[in-house]
Amino acid sequence: MMGIWFAANAIANYLAGILESLLAGSSIPLYWFLVGSSLGAGVLLLLITPLLNLMHGKG
């Protein structure tokens, strides 16, 4: 279980480094990118909630 924890942290840090290198070459400010990605994740979670309820037989 700890191996999975460490592997997940390693993958997340690797992806964060790749994302930072992609953002360094663009003109998007980091703050607005973080705001947009947070809002996008929230909207995605709101959109899939009815689907999850249907999968569990609650709909």
PDB file of N, CA, C and O in Angstrom:
ATOM      1  N   MET A   1       0.825  -1.187   0.000  1.00  0.00           N
ATOM      2  CA  MET A   1       0.000   0.000   0.000  1.00  0.00           C
ATOM      3  C   MET A   1       0.875   1.260   0.000  1.00  0.00           C
ATOM      4  O   MET A   1       0.554   2.239  -0.674  1.00  0.00           O
ATOM      5  N   MET A   2       1.954   1.236   0.739  1.00  0.00           N
ATOM      6  CA  MET A   2       2.846   2.403   0.750  1.00  0.00           C
ATOM      7  C   MET A   2       3.510   2.593  -0.608  1.00  0.00           C
ATOM      8  O   MET A   2       3.798   3.721  -1.009  1.00  0.00           O
ATOM      9  N   GLY A   3       3.754   1.485  -1.320  1.00  0.00           N
ATOM     10  CA  GLY A   3       4.333   1.581  -2.653  1.00  0.00           C
ATOM     11  C   GLY A   3       3.409   2.323  -3.603  1.00  0.00           C
ATOM     12  O   GLY A   3       3.860   3.126  -4.421  1.00  0.00           O
ATOM     13  N   ILE A   4       2.111   2.051  -3.489  1.00  0.00           N
ATOM     14  CA  ILE A   4       1.134   2.748  -4.328  1.00  0.00           C
ATOM     15  C   ILE A   4       1.117   4.233  -3.979  1.00  0.00           C
ATOM     16  O   ILE A   4       1.022   5.089  -4.859  1.00  0.00           O
ATOM     17  N   TRP A   5       1.211   4.523  -2.684  1.00  0.00           N
ATOM     18  CA  TRP A   5       1.231   5.918  -2.231  1.00  0.00           C
ATOM     19  C   TRP A   5       2.428   6.660  -2.815  1.00  0.00           C
ATOM     20  O   TRP A   5       2.281   7.766  -3.335  1.00  0.00           O
ATOM     21  N   PHE A   6       3.610   6.056  -2.732  1.00  0.00           N
ATOM     22  CA  PHE A   6       4.816   6.691  -3.257  1.00  0.00           C
ATOM     23  C   PHE A   6       4.782   6.797  -4.774  1.00  0.00           C
ATOM     24  O   PHE A   6       5.243   7.793  -5.331  1.00  0.00           O
ATOM     25  N   ALA A   7       4.247   5.792  -5.450  1.00  0.00           N
ATOM     26  CA  ALA A   7       4.142   5.840  -6.909  1.00  0.00           C
ATOM     27  C   ALA A   7       3.181   6.941  -7.349  1.00  0.00           C
ATOM     28  O   ALA A   7       3.444   7.643  -8.325  1.00  0.00           O
ATOM     29  N   ALA A   8       2.068   7.091  -6.631  1.00  0.00           N
ATOM     30  CA  ALA A   8       1.112   8.147  -6.971  1.00  0.00           C
ATOM     31  C   ALA A   8       1.744   9.519  -6.773  1.00  0.00           C
ATOM     32  O   ALA A   8       1.535  10.413  -7.592  1.00  0.00           O
ATOM     33  N   ASN A   9       2.513   9.703  -5.702  1.00  0.00           N
ATOM     34  CA  ASN A   9       3.205  10.973  -5.478  1.00  0.00           C
ATOM     35  C   ASN A   9       4.241  11.238  -6.557  1.00  0.00           C
ATOM     36  O   ASN A   9       4.385  12.373  -7.011  1.00  0.00           O
ATOM     37  N   ALA A  10       4.961  10.208  -6.971  1.00  0.00           N
ATOM     38  CA  ALA A  10       5.968  10.380  -8.013  1.00  0.00           C
ATOM     39  C   ALA A  10       5.317  10.773  -9.332  1.00  0.00           C
ATOM     40  O   ALA A  10       5.813  11.662 -10.024  1.00  0.00           O
ATOM     41  N   ILE A  11       4.223  10.129  -9.687  1.00  0.00           N
ATOM     42  CA  ILE A  11       3.524  10.446 -10.934  1.00  0.00           C
ATOM     43  C   ILE A  11       2.968  11.861 -10.881  1.00  0.00           C
ATOM     44  O   ILE A  11       3.066  12.603 -11.859  1.00  0.00           O
ATOM     45  N   ALA A  12       2.385  12.242  -9.745  1.00  0.00           N
ATOM     46  CA  ALA A  12       1.830  13.591  -9.615  1.00  0.00           C
ATOM     47  C   ALA A  12       2.924  14.646  -9.721  1.00  0.00           C
ATOM     48  O   ALA A  12       2.718  15.674 -10.368  1.00  0.00           O
ATOM     49  N   ASN A  13       4.072  14.421  -9.108  1.00  0.00           N
ATOM     50  CA  ASN A  13       5.173  15.383  -9.203  1.00  0.00           C
ATOM     51  C   ASN A  13       5.721  15.453 -10.619  1.00  0.00           C
ATOM     52  O   ASN A  13       6.078  16.534 -11.087  1.00  0.00           O
ATOM     53  N   TYR A  14       5.793  14.330 -11.304  1.00  0.00           N
ATOM     54  CA  TYR A  14       6.260  14.318 -12.687  1.00  0.00           C
ATOM     55  C   TYR A  14       5.308  15.108 -13.585  1.00  0.00           C
ATOM     56  O   TYR A  14       5.746  15.913 -14.406  1.00  0.00           O
ATOM     57  N   LEU A  15       4.006  14.872 -13.424  1.00  0.00           N
ATOM     58  CA  LEU A  15       3.018  15.589 -14.226  1.00  0.00           C
ATOM     59  C   LEU A  15       3.008  17.078 -13.905  1.00  0.00           C
ATOM     60  O   LEU A  15       2.792  17.901 -14.795  1.00  0.00           O
ATOM     61  N   ALA A  16       3.239  17.432 -12.646  1.00  0.00           N
ATOM     62  CA  ALA A  16       3.314  18.843 -12.273  1.00  0.00           C
ATOM     63  C   ALA A  16       4.509  19.514 -12.952  1.00  0.00           C
ATOM     64  O   ALA A  16       4.410  20.663 -13.384  1.00  0.00           O
ATOM     65  N   GLY A  17       5.614  18.822 -13.046  1.00  0.00           N
ATOM     66  CA  GLY A  17       6.780  19.369 -13.735  1.00  0.00           C
ATOM     67  C   GLY A  17       6.529  19.551 -15.218  1.00  0.00           C
ATOM     68  O   GLY A  17       6.928  20.561 -15.797  1.00  0.00           O
ATOM     69  N   ILE A  18       5.867  18.575 -15.843  1.00  0.00           N
ATOM     70  CA  ILE A  18       5.536  18.700 -17.261  1.00  0.00           C
ATOM     71  C   ILE A  18       4.587  19.866 -17.478  1.00  0.00           C
ATOM     72  O   ILE A  18       4.760  20.640 -18.419  1.00  0.00           O
ATOM     73  N   LEU A  19       3.589  19.999 -16.619  1.00  0.00           N
ATOM     74  CA  LEU A  19       2.633  21.095 -16.747  1.00  0.00           C
ATOM     75  C   LEU A  19       3.314  22.448 -16.585  1.00  0.00           C
ATOM     76  O   LEU A  19       3.000  23.393 -17.310  1.00  0.00           O
ATOM     77  N   GLU A  20       4.226  22.545 -15.655  1.00  0.00           N
ATOM     78  CA  GLU A  20       4.944  23.804 -15.449  1.00  0.00           C
ATOM     79  C   GLU A  20       5.789  24.155 -16.667  1.00  0.00           C
ATOM     80  O   GLU A  20       5.876  25.322 -17.049  1.00  0.00           O
ATOM     81  N   SER A  21       6.406  23.160 -17.274  1.00  0.00           N
ATOM     82  CA  SER A  21       7.206  23.446 -18.459  1.00  0.00           C
ATOM     83  C   SER A  21       6.317  23.874 -19.626  1.00  0.00           C
ATOM     84  O   SER A  21       6.732  24.701 -20.437  1.00  0.00           O
ATOM     85  N   LEU A  22       5.109  23.331 -19.725  1.00  0.00           N
ATOM     86  CA  LEU A  22       4.181  23.762 -20.769  1.00  0.00           C
ATOM     87  C   LEU A  22       3.678  25.175 -20.520  1.00  0.00           C
ATOM     88  O   LEU A  22       3.515  25.950 -21.462  1.00  0.00           O
ATOM     89  N   LEU A  23       3.432  25.516 -19.263  1.00  0.00           N
ATOM     90  CA  LEU A  23       2.938  26.847 -18.935  1.00  0.00           C
ATOM     91  C   LEU A  23       4.027  27.911 -19.051  1.00  0.00           C
ATOM     92  O   LEU A  23       3.724  29.082 -19.279  1.00  0.00           O
ATOM     93  N   ALA A  24       5.264  27.522 -18.900  1.00  0.00           N
ATOM     94  CA  ALA A  24       6.355  28.495 -18.970  1.00  0.00           C
ATOM     95  C   ALA A  24       6.451  29.108 -20.368  1.00  0.00           C
ATOM     96  O   ALA A  24       6.834  30.269 -20.508  1.00  0.00           O
ATOM     97  N   GLY A  25       6.109  28.343 -21.394  1.00  0.00           N
ATOM     98  CA  GLY A  25       6.198  28.853 -22.760  1.00  0.00           C
ATOM     99  C   GLY A  25       4.943  29.538 -23.243  1.00  0.00           C
ATOM    100  O   GLY A  25       4.925  30.072 -24.353  1.00  0.00           O
ATOM    101  N   SER A  26       3.896  29.540 -22.448  1.00  0.00           N
ATOM    102  CA  SER A  26       2.647  30.159 -22.888  1.00  0.00           C
ATOM    103  C   SER A  26       2.462  31.516 -22.225  1.00  0.00           C
ATOM    104  O   SER A  26       3.224  31.906 -21.340  1.00  0.00           O
ATOM    105  N   SER A  27       1.432  32.226 -22.674  1.00  0.00           N
ATOM    106  CA  SER A  27       1.185  33.559 -22.118  1.00  0.00           C
ATOM    107  C   SER A  27       0.098  33.542 -21.047  1.00  0.00           C
ATOM    108  O   SER A  27      -0.351  34.600 -20.608  1.00  0.00           O
ATOM    109  N   ILE A  28      -0.326  32.358 -20.626  1.00  0.00           N
ATOM    110  CA  ILE A  28      -1.377  32.248 -19.609  1.00  0.00           C
ATOM    111  C   ILE A  28      -0.750  32.436 -18.226  1.00  0.00           C
ATOM    112  O   ILE A  28       0.193  31.724 -17.881  1.00  0.00           O
ATOM    113  N   PRO A  29      -1.254  33.379 -17.430  1.00  0.00           N
ATOM    114  CA  PRO A  29      -0.743  33.517 -16.058  1.00  0.00           C
ATOM    115  C   PRO A  29      -1.114  32.288 -15.220  1.00  0.00           C
ATOM    116  O   PRO A  29      -2.174  31.689 -15.404  1.00  0.00           O
ATOM    117  N   LEU A  30      -0.236  31.938 -14.317  1.00  0.00           N
ATOM    118  CA  LEU A  30      -0.438  30.734 -13.505  1.00  0.00           C
ATOM    119  C   LEU A  30      -1.710  30.823 -12.676  1.00  0.00           C
ATOM    120  O   LEU A  30      -2.430  29.833 -12.544  1.00  0.00           O
ATOM    121  N   TYR A  31      -2.000  32.000 -12.114  1.00  0.00           N
ATOM    122  CA  TYR A  31      -3.182  32.145 -11.274  1.00  0.00           C
ATOM    123  C   TYR A  31      -4.447  31.824 -12.052  1.00  0.00           C
ATOM    124  O   TYR A  31      -5.290  31.071 -11.566  1.00  0.00           O
ATOM    125  N   TRP A  32      -4.597  32.376 -13.244  1.00  0.00           N
ATOM    126  CA  TRP A  32      -5.819  32.151 -14.013  1.00  0.00           C
ATOM    127  C   TRP A  32      -5.901  30.729 -14.534  1.00  0.00           C
ATOM    128  O   TRP A  32      -6.994  30.190 -14.708  1.00  0.00           O
ATOM    129  N   PHE A  33      -4.757  30.121 -14.782  1.00  0.00           N
ATOM    130  CA  PHE A  33      -4.772  28.713 -15.169  1.00  0.00           C
ATOM    131  C   PHE A  33      -5.288  27.848 -14.027  1.00  0.00           C
ATOM    132  O   PHE A  33      -6.095  26.943 -14.242  1.00  0.00           O
ATOM    133  N   LEU A  34      -4.823  28.125 -12.817  1.00  0.00           N
ATOM    134  CA  LEU A  34      -5.277  27.351 -11.655  1.00  0.00           C
ATOM    135  C   LEU A  34      -6.760  27.575 -11.383  1.00  0.00           C
ATOM    136  O   LEU A  34      -7.478  26.632 -11.050  1.00  0.00           O
ATOM    137  N   VAL A  35      -7.224  28.817 -11.522  1.00  0.00           N
ATOM    138  CA  VAL A  35      -8.651  29.104 -11.337  1.00  0.00           C
ATOM    139  C   VAL A  35      -9.474  28.355 -12.377  1.00  0.00           C
ATOM    140  O   VAL A  35     -10.481  27.733 -12.039  1.00  0.00           O
ATOM    141  N   GLY A  36      -9.058  28.409 -13.630  1.00  0.00           N
ATOM    142  CA  GLY A  36      -9.792  27.741 -14.703  1.00  0.00           C
ATOM    143  C   GLY A  36      -9.812  26.237 -14.558  1.00  0.00           C
ATOM    144  O   GLY A  36     -10.845  25.605 -14.780  1.00  0.00           O
ATOM    145  N   SER A  37      -8.676  25.651 -14.185  1.00  0.00           N
ATOM    146  CA  SER A  37      -8.643  24.200 -14.032  1.00  0.00           C
ATOM    147  C   SER A  37      -9.455  23.751 -12.815  1.00  0.00           C
ATOM    148  O   SER A  37     -10.057  22.678 -12.843  1.00  0.00           O
ATOM    149  N   SER A  38      -9.480  24.548 -11.759  1.00  0.00           N
ATOM    150  CA  SER A  38     -10.295  24.205 -10.590  1.00  0.00           C
ATOM    151  C   SER A  38     -11.778  24.269 -10.911  1.00  0.00           C
ATOM    152  O   SER A  38     -12.546  23.385 -10.529  1.00  0.00           O
ATOM    153  N   LEU A  39     -12.175  25.324 -11.617  1.00  0.00           N
ATOM    154  CA  LEU A  39     -13.578  25.437 -12.020  1.00  0.00           C
ATOM    155  C   LEU A  39     -13.959  24.318 -12.989  1.00  0.00           C
ATOM    156  O   LEU A  39     -15.063  23.778 -12.912  1.00  0.00           O
ATOM    157  N   GLY A  40     -13.063  23.976 -13.886  1.00  0.00           N
ATOM    158  CA  GLY A  40     -13.325  22.892 -14.828  1.00  0.00           C
ATOM    159  C   GLY A  40     -13.505  21.556 -14.124  1.00  0.00           C
ATOM    160  O   GLY A  40     -14.385  20.774 -14.484  1.00  0.00           O
ATOM    161  N   ALA A  41     -12.672  21.292 -13.121  1.00  0.00           N
ATOM    162  CA  ALA A  41     -12.805  20.046 -12.367  1.00  0.00           C
ATOM    163  C   ALA A  41     -14.113  20.019 -11.591  1.00  0.00           C
ATOM    164  O   ALA A  41     -14.762  18.976 -11.505  1.00  0.00           O
ATOM    165  N   GLY A  42     -14.506  21.159 -11.024  1.00  0.00           N
ATOM    166  CA  GLY A  42     -15.770  21.229 -10.288  1.00  0.00           C
ATOM    167  C   GLY A  42     -16.967  20.991 -11.187  1.00  0.00           C
ATOM    168  O   GLY A  42     -17.898  20.277 -10.814  1.00  0.00           O
ATOM    169  N   VAL A  43     -16.947  21.585 -12.372  1.00  0.00           N
ATOM    170  CA  VAL A  43     -18.045  21.386 -13.321  1.00  0.00           C
ATOM    171  C   VAL A  43     -18.091  19.934 -13.781  1.00  0.00           C
ATOM    172  O   VAL A  43     -19.172  19.360 -13.912  1.00  0.00           O
ATOM    173  N   LEU A  44     -16.940  19.342 -14.023  1.00  0.00           N
ATOM    174  CA  LEU A  44     -16.898  17.934 -14.420  1.00  0.00           C
ATOM    175  C   LEU A  44     -17.493  17.036 -13.339  1.00  0.00           C
ATOM    176  O   LEU A  44     -18.244  16.110 -13.647  1.00  0.00           O
ATOM    177  N   LEU A  45     -17.166  17.300 -12.084  1.00  0.00           N
ATOM    178  CA  LEU A  45     -17.732  16.506 -10.992  1.00  0.00           C
ATOM    179  C   LEU A  45     -19.240  16.688 -10.884  1.00  0.00           C
ATOM    180  O   LEU A  45     -19.963  15.728 -10.616  1.00  0.00           O
ATOM    181  N   LEU A  46     -19.717  17.906 -11.090  1.00  0.00           N
ATOM    182  CA  LEU A  46     -21.161  18.138 -11.061  1.00  0.00           C
ATOM    183  C   LEU A  46     -21.870  17.428 -12.210  1.00  0.00           C
ATOM    184  O   LEU A  46     -22.997  16.960 -12.050  1.00  0.00           O
ATOM    185  N   LEU A  47     -21.219  17.346 -13.358  1.00  0.00           N
ATOM    186  CA  LEU A  47     -21.840  16.704 -14.512  1.00  0.00           C
ATOM    187  C   LEU A  47     -21.896  15.182 -14.388  1.00  0.00           C
ATOM    188  O   LEU A  47     -22.831  14.558 -14.889  1.00  0.00           O
ATOM    189  N   ILE A  48     -20.904  14.578 -13.726  1.00  0.00           N
ATOM    190  CA  ILE A  48     -20.902  13.118 -13.636  1.00  0.00           C
ATOM    191  C   ILE A  48     -21.654  12.598 -12.419  1.00  0.00           C
ATOM    192  O   ILE A  48     -21.843  11.387 -12.301  1.00  0.00           O
ATOM    193  N   THR A  49     -22.089  13.460 -11.513  1.00  0.00           N
ATOM    194  CA  THR A  49     -22.822  13.010 -10.324  1.00  0.00           C
ATOM    195  C   THR A  49     -24.108  12.274 -10.675  1.00  0.00           C
ATOM    196  O   THR A  49     -24.355  11.218 -10.093  1.00  0.00           O
ATOM    197  N   PRO A  50     -24.947  12.765 -11.594  1.00  0.00           N
ATOM    198  CA  PRO A  50     -26.149  11.998 -11.945  1.00  0.00           C
ATOM    199  C   PRO A  50     -25.816  10.635 -12.542  1.00  0.00           C
ATOM    200  O   PRO A  50     -26.534   9.662 -12.311  1.00  0.00           O
ATOM    201  N   LEU A  51     -24.744  10.563 -13.298  1.00  0.00           N
ATOM    202  CA  LEU A  51     -24.327   9.287 -13.880  1.00  0.00           C
ATOM    203  C   LEU A  51     -23.927   8.298 -12.786  1.00  0.00           C
ATOM    204  O   LEU A  51     -24.262   7.116 -12.865  1.00  0.00           O
ATOM    205  N   LEU A  52     -23.224   8.771 -11.783  1.00  0.00           N
ATOM    206  CA  LEU A  52     -22.826   7.895 -10.684  1.00  0.00           C
ATOM    207  C   LEU A  52     -24.037   7.418  -9.890  1.00  0.00           C
ATOM    208  O   LEU A  52     -24.088   6.269  -9.454  1.00  0.00           O
ATOM    209  N   ASN A  53     -25.008   8.305  -9.707  1.00  0.00           N
ATOM    210  CA  ASN A  53     -26.224   7.897  -9.002  1.00  0.00           C
ATOM    211  C   ASN A  53     -26.990   6.833  -9.785  1.00  0.00           C
ATOM    212  O   ASN A  53     -27.546   5.909  -9.191  1.00  0.00           O
ATOM    213  N   LEU A  54     -27.024   6.952 -11.095  1.00  0.00           N
ATOM    214  CA  LEU A  54     -27.674   5.942 -11.909  1.00  0.00           C
ATOM    215  C   LEU A  54     -26.949   4.600 -11.846  1.00  0.00           C
ATOM    216  O   LEU A  54     -27.581   3.545 -11.898  1.00  0.00           O
ATOM    217  N   MET A  55     -25.637   4.641 -11.736  1.00  0.00           N
ATOM    218  CA  MET A  55     -24.871   3.407 -11.672  1.00  0.00           C
ATOM    219  C   MET A  55     -25.114   2.669 -10.353  1.00  0.00           C
ATOM    220  O   MET A  55     -25.002   1.444 -10.303  1.00  0.00           O
ATOM    221  N   HIS A  56     -25.440   3.386  -9.312  1.00  0.00           N
ATOM    222  CA  HIS A  56     -25.682   2.773  -8.006  1.00  0.00           C
ATOM    223  C   HIS A  56     -27.159   2.479  -7.777  1.00  0.00           C
ATOM    224  O   HIS A  56     -27.528   2.027  -6.693  1.00  0.00           O
ATOM    225  N   GLY A  57     -28.005   2.720  -8.757  1.00  0.00           N
ATOM    226  CA  GLY A  57     -29.415   2.402  -8.651  1.00  0.00           C
ATOM    227  C   GLY A  57     -30.221   3.394  -7.826  1.00  0.00           C
ATOM    228  O   GLY A  57     -31.299   3.051  -7.343  1.00  0.00           O
ATOM    229  N   LYS A  58     -29.728   4.613  -7.654  1.00  0.00           N
ATOM    230  CA  LYS A  58     -30.440   5.613  -6.839  1.00  0.00           C
ATOM    231  C   LYS A  58     -31.284   6.530  -7.707  1.00  0.00           C
ATOM    232  O   LYS A  58     -31.971   7.400  -7.171  1.00  0.00           O
ATOM    233  N   GLY A  59     -31.261   6.373  -9.011  1.00  0.00           N
ATOM    234  CA  GLY A  59     -31.957   7.298  -9.891  1.00  0.00           C
ATOM    235  C   GLY A  59     -33.201   6.712 -10.382  1.00  0.00           C
ATOM    236  O   GLY A  59     -33.926   7.353 -11.143  1.00  0.00           O
TER     237      GLY A  59
END
